[in-house]
């Protein structure tokens, strides 16, 4: 009888531990009546319309449908096209998109009061509790810390190089890019357009000034491309040896296909910038499905939402309860290093425009 009682108590203890683990993993744990009412209203609306990067379409749509029963209508497009569309709709007061994903280019719309306050819509305890976020806070790129949420944060390491053509000792510093043997062998994502190429050029300007950028891009005859994947493929093939402004997402896709001759530099005179990539989410004023949008925003900031985003883009979430073991080490901040945070309002509105103009002047008619 005693053994039976002990087995029963052990079983109950096991169930209690299992229940606690499930509660910890439940993204809706602790939700109150306000959440239940919001979820019911969202389900009545029937769908949420999300626009952004094609890599996110299936993972976010499938995950959100699985966890809420609400359909995602995902509009796929490039950042420039999607941004232009939602800007036209906002001006015409005929918004058809609920949630925008992408980089920080739309922050001027926040200054025009065309972006809805997201912070007041985040109501789940597993989202609002600061312990779930790196540094103890949700990161917003706007100074009001309420309108444009940044789910992921990673170190943009530059440049990448062909390890068959360039040895590690041949690219220890940014200054090494000026070596004569690299002339005509460097490719960059065009820095005149917003994106990873411009972020890289902005970082180089921050480190060494405009004259260095001019010499690098002009004197070294850097080839310019619009497509980051094209740049890294050129490096893999060996037609160019070094790339600037290419992304870790494209590099890891290349490696997953079995191509392993592209390496990441570790430059002693510039460890990199902090970027958020496509993890910036925001809601235009006048969104047609406001309740579904609010539920989607809470889900995106939750553990399953961030796991879905990270699986799609490979960039590390800022949530502390998500396993980062699959994230490339070069994407994670290193202790003791100082990084330039390019995803903040003052940099985006005050510094970036000046950089853009100067880079245009440097590039001339190229």
PyMOL commands that set and color helices and strands:
alter all, ss='L'
color gray80, all
select helices_A, chain A and resi 2-25+33-45+54-68+79-92+107-111+119-121+125-128+130-132+134-136+168-170+174-178+180-182+196-208+210-219+228-237+248-256+290-300+303-313+329-331+345-363
alter helices_A, ss='H'
color red, helices_A
select strands_A, chain A and resi 47-52+71-76+99-102+149-150+154-156+160-162+186-189+223-225+242-244+262-264+273-275+280-282+340-341
alter strands_A, ss='S'
color yellow, strands_A
deselect
rebuild
show_as cartoon
